[in-house]
Amino acid sequence: MEYIQFIRTLFISVLSLVLLTQNTFATERRKDQFSKEPGYYVVPFPYSLPGIGEGLLIGGAYNNIADTHSDLIGFVLTGDLEGGGLVSLDNHLIPNRLILDLSAQYLSTAAVRNYNQRGMTGGKDDYSILNIEDNEFYALRLTGTWYERMFEVYGGALSGKSNLKQISDKDGNVVQTSTGATESSSTLYTFGARFDLTDDYQDPRRGVRYQVSRWWDDREGQTTSKFYQTEHNFTGYIPIGKRSTIALNVFKADATVTRQGETDFATIESQQGLNCSDASLSASEQLQCQQVVNNIIANNTYGSVSSLGGWGRLRSYPDGRYNGSHSLFYGAEFRWNVSDEFKPFDIWIAKDIRTTIQLAVFYERGSIADTESSVGDIWRESYGIGARMVTASGLVFRADIATGDEGAEVSVIIGYPWETF
């Protein structure tokens, strides 16, 4: 198939560029991969997540606690998201060999865009807003690592539950309030491996990285579908000069349904506590209600993979903009490291060591569909600029401005793009 041939061609091209560039293929790390440099932050941090909202995160982080590798992060969210969470990372159960990550989060309210059509069709304003309440999320991951983090295997679980409160139109006007909705809950399991032949795990500048993972759930009822998702994520890093880099990424994800879920419209409508044929609703409001139910039917029929849009891939589009069961994405990013230093800073509310100030320009292209044969029929593109600060304690602070066919989006978040769980 055409898009499979495209993956092979691009993969070979990236790998060839990496291997043929002088001194590019990294077999040695340029620094210690298990740094214990301490750092802490107690700051208000504005967040801007396309498709999710904006607001203020008030939190604290303490990295590499008491001469260990353990990091502890706590936060409270205000604005479009209300709630908080606690994250514990890099807990070495066996030093430099077995690592435990834990996360817990509760959101009393959240607003999620529900686009009216899956795949790459539909306009940017063709969505309603799902108001979710009592959203709980828990995650655990165990990682085994060898050869200075050049090879890792991991397994984990993500569990969550939430309730649909109401459907609003894109302007925030209530379309319908859910009454007696069944609580939505699920637990996802994952297993994967990561091959990292780069010069640094946190801030790579040369080499190649490949990650493969599989996700599946344990739902036993007949209401929802059972499917597994397979992801392939490949990135090549080509050094430019002494300290800058071109990063090239290919990502492919596919969902395979092993049991279809409920597809009867009336049954799903009842489970969500909705009445889309309510005579008090306008024709437009009835249609928005129906589209929420139809998206659940599509998910129960085809399954779903990670969406395109948001702060990770196709950054000029909101989070969850494009959904489906098969996706293909590629991106290119030039990372210009303006400074390469080891400069401590201590400003009372933040203490760490700045190692890199980075500017970036990027281009991305992606496609998603419910059938494998339709992937690549329609593409969407993003391009933009960004600024980052890398610290010795293990954080990458990132701000990106991206634009595309539907306008511009701003992302302010921690971590590089294109990384997977």
HUSUL-V977401 format. One record per backbone hydrogen bond with DSSP energy under -0.5 kcal/mol. NH is the residue of the N-H (numbers start at 1). CO is the residue of the C=O. If there is no record, write none. Layout:
BEGIN
NH/CO, NH/CO
END
This chain:
BEGIN
5/1, 6/2, 7/3, 8/4, 9/5, 10/6, 11/7, 12/8, 13/9, 14/10, 15/11, 16/12, 17/13, 18/14, 19/15, 20/16, 21/17, 24/21, 26/24, 26/197, 30/199, 39/63, 40/351, 41/61, 42/349, 43/59, 45/57, 47/55, 48/412, 49/53, 50/48, 52/49, 53/49, 55/47, 56/78, 57/45, 58/56, 58/76, 59/43, 59/57, 60/74, 61/41, 62/72, 63/39, 65/70, 67/64, 68/65, 71/89, 72/62, 73/87, 74/60, 75/85, 76/58, 77/83, 78/56, 80/54, 82/109, 83/77, 84/106, 85/75, 86/104, 87/73, 88/102, 89/71, 91/100, 92/90, 93/91, 93/98, 94/98, 97/94, 98/94, 99/143, 100/91, 101/141, 102/88, 103/139, 104/86, 105/137, 106/84, 107/135, 108/82, 109/82, 110/132, 112/130, 113/51, 114/128, 115/113, 116/126, 119/323, 121/118, 126/123, 127/125, 128/114, 129/168, 130/112, 130/128, 131/129, 131/166, 132/110, 132/130, 133/163, 134/108, 135/107, 136/134, 136/161, 137/105, 138/159, 139/103, 140/157, 141/101, 142/155, 143/99, 144/153, 145/97, 146/151, 150/146, 150/147, 151/146, 152/194, 153/144, 154/192, 155/142, 156/190, 157/140, 158/188, 159/138, 160/186, 161/136, 162/184, 163/133, 165/131, 165/163, 166/131, 167/176, 168/129, 169/173, 172/169, 175/167, 176/167, 178/165, 179/273, 182/271, 184/162, 185/183, 186/160, 188/158, 189/216, 190/156, 191/214, 192/154, 193/212, 194/152, 195/210, 196/150, 196/194, 197/195, 197/208, 198/196, 199/206, 207/237, 208/197, 209/235, 210/195, 211/233, 212/193, 213/231, 214/191, 215/229, 216/189, 217/227, 218/187, 226/259, 228/256, 229/215, 230/254, 231/213, 232/252, 233/211, 234/250, 235/209, 236/248, 237/207, 238/236, 238/246, 239/237, 240/244, 243/240, 244/240, 245/335, 246/238, 247/245, 247/333, 248/236, 249/331, 250/234, 251/329, 252/232, 253/327, 254/230, 255/325, 256/228, 257/255, 258/226, 259/226, 261/300, 262/223, 265/263, 268/264, 269/265, 270/266, 271/267, 272/268, 273/270, 274/269, 278/275, 281/278, 286/282, 287/283, 288/284, 289/285, 290/286, 291/287, 292/288, 293/289, 294/290, 295/291, 296/292, 297/293, 298/294, 299/295, 300/296, 301/297, 302/298, 303/298, 303/299, 305/324, 308/322, 309/313, 310/314, 310/317, 317/314, 319/50, 320/309, 321/318, 322/308, 323/119, 325/369, 326/369, 327/253, 328/367, 329/251, 330/365, 331/249, 332/363, 333/247, 334/361, 335/245, 335/333, 336/334, 336/359, 337/335, 338/336, 338/357, 339/357, 341/355, 343/354, 344/342, 345/352, 347/350, 349/347, 351/40, 352/345, 354/343, 355/390, 356/390, 357/339, 358/388, 359/336, 360/386, 361/334, 362/384, 363/332, 364/382, 365/330, 366/380, 367/328, 369/326, 374/371, 375/371, 375/372, 377/374, 380/366, 382/364, 383/403, 384/362, 385/401, 386/360, 387/399, 388/358, 389/397, 390/356, 391/395, 392/353, 394/391, 397/389, 398/413, 399/387, 400/411, 401/385, 402/409, 403/383, 404/407, 405/381, 407/404, 409/402, 411/400, 412/48, 413/398, 415/396, 418/312, 419/416
END
